[in-house]
Amino acid sequence: MVIENAIVKDEKYNTRLYPIYKALSWDFLFYYPICFLFLTQVKHLSGSSVLFTEALYTIFRAIFQIPCSIIVGKIGNRKGLILGNISLAVSIFVLLISNNIIEIIIFQLVSGIGFNLKNITESAILFDSIPKSDKRNDIFSKIESRANSYYYYLEAITASITGFLYVFNGYFPMIACFILCIIAVILSTKFKELNSYNTEKVTSFRSSFLDLKQAFRFIFNSKRLKDLLIFNSIMCAILSVLSSLRNSILTDIKLPEQYFGIVFAILGIISALTTHKSNYFHNRFRNRTLKFFGITMEVSLIAIGLPVILNFSFPVALEIILIAFALQYIIKGPFYTLIKRYLSSFSTSSMRPKILSAAELLRSIVQTLIALLSSFLLSFTNTAYVFIIIGCIITVILTLLLDHMNHTVGLKPEEYSDKDIRFVEVH
């Protein structure tokens, strides 16, 4: 009874802390609005080199995904989260003092490990902190969407001043980013490790690896999970690569640097508002929710490149590009919330981090391919054509995938086979 009361207390504490923590630490604040400018103007990399280092970042994430998952299985979600945030703080410090591309690659390596650890543990901590009930998925979506929306509001505030900070001194936004990483480390130490009440512990890295191997076999034998993982990897990879490509296209059309932050501040507010509506998107579109996200992404990618290729005037081109950006940010928040809900459905506490680990592994592989393709294309053509080419490729792939998902995702529980939704625990 005492242990049960302690668990309930820790669960409530974690769910209250989670939105505050995630608002300050989900991703690098102050970084993305000027990351492309910082690396090209301050660190003197070419645009192609920037995308190449980002491709290496995703390769590092793929290489270290399984080791990170094993580490989390060994030390627990809380310590894994703390280690992840420490890694991100170290990576930004390396970026600040870097003088050549090798040191920037080290930044990508350490940040890749950090985000691996965070993505495996964050949502797992939240899901484990919600008592089991019929409303568990809805409660998860509500808390996750609130946390994400807080982040987007804060991102909007920081983005609005990032451009001006950068014009004043190129290092100021990165110093601010580093300070927030330190705060994230402190907040992550405040979470309670709920699994500490579980007397069953993994005794060796070998048993952890065998456990993970068996779990991955179950995951990739599930048609439902396999299609969700592929869709998630494509969407997340595109959204990640877009952070640099958006900067590049705005640079190409000669938008003044000080306005970059204002643009991304407005877009962040859009994401914050739509993230609050995650359950609305789910209830409105039901089993067509992911199709809506996919089609919106396809249209927006192509729309970004067209006005530049067709040589529209600056005001018209900027308006079309910003509308396309807005479409991406409208779906960005709800997508991140709902895809974790869908991936976590029908899973147990011990399987959940492994599913998220498999999602990160596949996402890293796909993001590597897209980043390398973008870097290759950008070495001999402009950003507008990169958007058009990638948009056409993604349209073909998602059209085929979404057609297949009509028979594997969004079904009623009784319509799934056991191997699609029931996972056998390995001990």
URJO-V891591 format. One record per backbone hydrogen bond with DSSP energy under -1.0 kcal/mol. NH is the residue of the N-H (numbers start at 0). CO is the residue of the C=O. If there is no record, write none. Layout:
# URJO-V891591
{{NH,CO} {NH,CO}}
This chain:
# URJO-V891591
{{4,0} {5,1} {6,2} {7,3} {8,4} {9,5} {10,6} {11,7} {12,8} {13,9} {14,10} {15,11} {16,12} {17,13} {20,16} {21,17} {22,18} {23,19} {25,21} {33,30} {37,33} {38,34} {39,35} {40,36} {41,37} {42,37} {44,38} {49,45} {50,46} {51,47} {52,48} {53,49} {54,50} {55,51} {56,52} {57,53} {58,54} {59,55} {60,56} {61,57} {62,58} {63,59} {67,63} {68,64} {69,65} {70,66} {71,67} {72,68} {73,69} {74,70} {75,71} {79,75} {80,76} {81,77} {82,78} {83,79} {84,80} {85,81} {86,82} {87,83} {88,84} {89,85} {90,86} {91,87} {92,88} {93,89} {94,90} {95,91} {96,92} {103,99} {104,100} {105,101} {106,102} {107,103} {108,104} {109,105} {110,106} {111,107} {112,108} {113,109} {114,110} {115,111} {116,112} {117,113} {118,114} {119,115} {120,116} {121,117} {124,120} {125,121} {126,122} {127,123} {129,126} {135,132} {138,134} {139,135} {140,136} {141,137} {142,138} {143,139} {144,140} {145,141} {146,142} {147,143} {148,144} {149,145} {150,146} {151,147} {152,148} {153,149} {154,150} {155,151} {156,152} {157,153} {158,154} {159,155} {161,157} {164,160} {165,161} {166,162} {167,163} {168,164} {171,168} {174,170} {175,171} {176,172} {177,173} {178,174} {179,175} {180,176} {181,177} {182,178} {183,179} {184,180} {185,181} {186,182} {187,183} {188,184} {189,186} {193,191} {195,192} {196,193} {197,194} {207,203} {208,204} {209,205} {210,206} {211,207} {212,208} {213,209} {214,210} {215,211} {216,212} {217,213} {218,214} {219,215} {221,218} {225,221} {226,222} {227,223} {228,224} {229,225} {230,226} {231,227} {232,228} {233,229} {234,230} {235,231} {236,232} {237,233} {238,234} {239,235} {240,236} {241,237} {242,239} {243,240} {244,240} {245,241} {247,243} {248,244} {249,245} {250,246} {251,247} {252,248} {253,250} {254,249} {258,255} {259,256} {262,258} {263,259} {264,260} {265,261} {266,262} {267,263} {268,264} {269,265} {270,266} {271,267} {272,268} {273,269} {274,270} {275,271} {277,274} {280,276} {281,277} {282,278} {283,279} {284,280} {285,281} {287,284} {288,285} {291,287} {292,288} {293,289} {294,290} {295,291} {296,292} {297,293} {298,294} {299,295} {300,296} {301,297} {302,298} {303,299} {304,300} {305,301} {308,304} {309,305} {310,307} {311,306} {316,312} {317,313} {318,314} {319,315} {320,316} {321,317} {322,318} {323,319} {324,320} {325,321} {326,322} {327,323} {328,324} {329,325} {330,326} {331,327} {334,330} {335,331} {336,332} {337,333} {338,334} {340,336} {341,337} {342,338} {343,339} {344,340} {346,343} {351,347} {354,350} {355,351} {356,352} {357,353} {358,354} {359,355} {360,356} {361,357} {362,358} {363,359} {364,360} {365,361} {366,362} {367,363} {368,364} {369,365} {370,366} {371,367} {372,368} {373,369} {374,370} {375,371} {376,372} {377,373} {379,376} {380,376} {385,381} {386,382} {387,383} {388,384} {389,385} {390,386} {391,387} {392,388} {393,389} {394,390} {395,391} {396,392} {397,393} {398,394} {399,395} {400,396} {401,397} {402,398} {403,399} {404,400} {406,403} {408,404} {414,411} {415,412} {419,416} {421,417}}
